[in-house]
Amino acid sequence: MRALWKEAAAALALLAAGPALAAGGAHVIDDSEVETPGTCHVESWITRNSGESGLVNSAPACTTKAWPHIELGGFVMHDWTADASTTLIGLSPKFSLRSESTGLGIGVTTNLGFNVDRSRLETGAVIMPLTLDVGKRVRVNLNGGWAWARTSDYSLFVGGQVEFAMTPTLGLMGEVFTHDTGKAGGQTGLRWMSDHGRMNLDVLVGRYADGTTPTAVTIGLSIRR
């Protein structure tokens, strides 16, 4: 359970743009870009872990034309194990410090999670995502920062991701990540994009995605308007 909190604190980050190349959503590793100015999205996913645990998450966010480098977002997450369940609500603003179009994108993602059941602040994180533009079909995203969970104090978080555009509407993703405690994890999967990127469907398979559970399957849906 503690490892699940730590992973959730580090993983709740959002979005990007580009045909079949777009991190965020159900991906643990994020990229440096914020949502397109004047656009909002809702990213939702469900993860079923081996055993009797899993989580459901929904995360709306918007970027305004007045503040084109800031993505204002939040989330609602419900997770469960064989013994208990918990609901978190929180804020997850994201900042673009340098555009990916320069060749190296730099951003900052943050989040704070409030435990509804116990009426207390439960998780927080500050992560710096870097995006390397290595071509029209390949992107590399690197993340590093700190996560906090009330059940396990502070921990360092690092990870990397490679995205490959197989077609204009179908992308392949692989990512690995770890905290300075617990097992390293990873995910791989496909993202199908339709309506010019306004809707994404993710199907992912993970190994120790929460730091403790051997296997996990995730299905995610993102809608952008």
C-alpha positions in Angstrom: 0.0 0.0 0.0 2.8 2.4 0.8 4.5 1.8 -2.6 1.1 2.5 -4.3 0.9 5.9 -2.6 4.4 6.8 -3.7 3.8 5.7 -7.3 0.5 7.6 -7.4 2.2 10.8 -6.2 4.8 10.7 -8.9 2.6 9.4 -11.7 -0.3 11.9 -11.7 1.0 14.2 -14.4 -0.5 15.2 -17.8 -0.3 15.4 -21.5 1.4 16.5 -24.6 0.6 16.9 -28.3 1.7 15.4 -31.6 0.4 12.6 -33.8 0.9 9.2 -32.0 3.5 10.8 -29.8 1.9 12.1 -26.6 2.9 11.2 -23.0 0.8 11.7 -19.9 -2.6 10.1 -19.2 -2.1 6.5 -18.1 1.6 6.8 -18.7 3.7 7.2 -15.6 6.4 9.2 -17.3 5.3 12.7 -18.5 6.7 15.0 -21.2 7.5 18.7 -20.9 4.6 20.1 -22.9 1.4 21.6 -21.5 -2.0 21.4 -23.2 -2.6 23.4 -26.3 -3.6 27.0 -25.3 -7.4 27.4 -25.4 -8.0 23.6 -25.0 -9.2 21.4 -22.1 -9.0 17.6 -21.7 -10.0 14.8 -19.4 -7.7 11.9 -19.0 -9.1 8.8 -17.3 -7.8 5.3 -16.7 -8.3 2.1 -14.8 -5.5 -0.2 -13.6 -6.1 -3.8 -12.5 -3.1 -5.3 -10.6 -2.4 -8.9 -10.0 -4.0 -10.0 -6.7 -7.0 -7.9 -5.6 -5.8 -4.3 -6.0 -6.2 -1.6 -8.6 -7.1 2.1 -9.1 -9.4 4.4 -11.1 -8.3 7.9 -12.0 -9.8 10.9 -13.7 -7.8 14.0 -14.4 -9.3 17.2 -16.1 -7.0 20.1 -17.1 -7.0 23.2 -19.2 -4.5 25.7 -20.6 -5.8 29.2 -21.4 -4.6 31.5 -24.2 -3.9 34.1 -21.5 -1.5 31.8 -19.7 -0.1 29.6 -22.5 2.7 28.1 -20.4 0.6 26.9 -17.5 -1.7 23.8 -17.4 -4.2 24.0 -14.5 -5.4 20.5 -13.6 -6.8 18.3 -10.9 -7.6 14.7 -10.3 -9.9 12.2 -8.5 -8.3 8.8 -7.7 -9.8 5.8 -6.0 -7.6 2.8 -5.2 -8.3 -0.5 -3.5 -6.6 -3.6 -2.1 -8.0 -6.8 -0.6 -8.2 -5.1 2.7 -9.1 -1.4 2.1 -9.9 1.4 -0.3 -9.1 5.1 -0.4 -10.2 8.1 -2.4 -7.9 11.1 -3.2 -8.7 14.4 -4.7 -6.1 16.9 -5.7 -4.5 19.6 -7.8 -1.8 18.9 -10.5 -0.6 22.2 -12.1 2.1 21.9 -14.8 4.5 24.5 -16.2 6.3 24.7 -19.5 9.7 26.3 -19.0 11.1 25.6 -22.5 9.3 24.3 -25.6 10.0 20.9 -27.1 10.3 22.8 -30.5 13.7 24.1 -29.4 15.1 20.5 -29.4 15.0 20.1 -25.6 11.7 20.7 -23.7 11.8 21.4 -20.0 8.8 21.4 -17.7 7.7 21.1 -14.1 4.8 19.0 -12.9 3.4 19.2 -9.4 0.6 17.6 -7.4 -1.0 17.5 -4.0 -3.4 14.8 -3.0 -6.0 15.0 -0.2 -7.3 11.9 1.4 -11.1 12.2 1.5 -11.6 9.3 3.9 -9.2 10.6 6.5 -9.6 14.3 5.8 -5.8 15.0 5.5 -3.1 15.8 3.0 -1.7 12.5 1.8 0.6 12.9 -1.2 2.7 15.4 -3.1 5.3 15.5 -5.8 7.5 17.9 -7.8 8.9 16.3 -11.0 10.9 17.9 -13.8 10.2 16.3 -17.2 12.6 16.7 -20.1 11.6 15.9 -23.7 14.2 15.2 -26.4 13.0 15.8 -29.9 14.9 13.1 -31.9 12.8 13.0 -35.0 9.2 12.9 -36.4 8.7 9.3 -35.3 10.7 9.1 -32.0 10.6 11.1 -28.7 12.4 10.5 -25.5 11.1 11.7 -22.1 13.1 11.8 -18.9 11.7 12.5 -15.5 13.4 13.3 -12.1 12.2 14.7 -8.9 10.8 14.0 -5.4 7.6 12.4 -4.2 6.1 12.6 -0.7 3.5 10.2 0.9 2.3 10.4 4.5 2.8 6.7 4.8 6.4 6.6 3.6 7.9 10.2 3.8 10.0 11.5 0.9 11.6 9.6 -2.0 13.6 10.3 -5.1 11.8 9.5 -8.4 13.5 8.9 -11.7 12.4 7.4 -15.0 12.6 7.4 -18.8 10.3 6.7 -21.7 10.6 6.2 -25.5 7.7 6.9 -27.8 7.6 5.5 -31.4 5.0 6.6 -33.9 4.2 3.5 -35.9 1.6 5.3 -38.0 0.0 8.8 -37.8 -2.6 7.4 -35.4 -0.9 4.5 -33.6 2.0 4.9 -31.2 4.2 2.4 -29.2 5.5 3.4 -25.8 8.0 1.8 -23.3 9.0 3.3 -20.0 10.9 2.4 -16.8 10.9 4.2 -13.5 11.9 3.8 -9.8 12.0 5.4 -6.4 15.1 5.2 -4.2 13.2 2.5 -2.2 11.1 -0.4 -3.5 11.3 -2.3 -6.8 11.8 -0.6 -10.2 8.8 -0.8 -12.5 8.0 -0.4 -16.1 5.1 -0.3 -18.7 4.7 -0.8 -22.4 1.7 -0.4 -24.6 -0.1 1.1 -27.5 -1.9 4.5 -27.9 -4.5 4.9 -30.6 -5.3 8.5 -31.6 -8.4 9.6 -33.5 -10.2 12.8 -34.5 -6.8 14.6 -35.0 -5.6 13.7 -31.5 -8.8 14.7 -29.7 -9.3 11.2 -28.4 -6.6 8.8 -27.3 -7.1 5.2 -26.2 -4.3 3.5 -24.2 -3.7 -0.2 -23.6 -0.8 -0.9 -21.3 0.9 -3.8 -19.5 3.1 -3.1 -16.5 5.5 -4.8 -14.2 5.8 -3.5 -10.7 4.0 -0.3 -11.9 3.0 0.4 -8.2 6.4 -0.7 -6.8 5.0 -3.9 -5.2 2.6 -5.7 -7.5 4.2 -8.0 -10.1 1.8 -7.3 -13.0 -0.8 -4.7 -14.0 -3.0 -4.0 -17.0 -4.2 -0.5 -17.7 -6.8 0.9 -20.1 -7.0 4.7 -20.5 -9.1 7.2 -22.4 -8.3 10.8 -23.0 -10.8 13.3 -24.5 -9.6 16.8 -25.6 -11.8 19.7 -26.6 
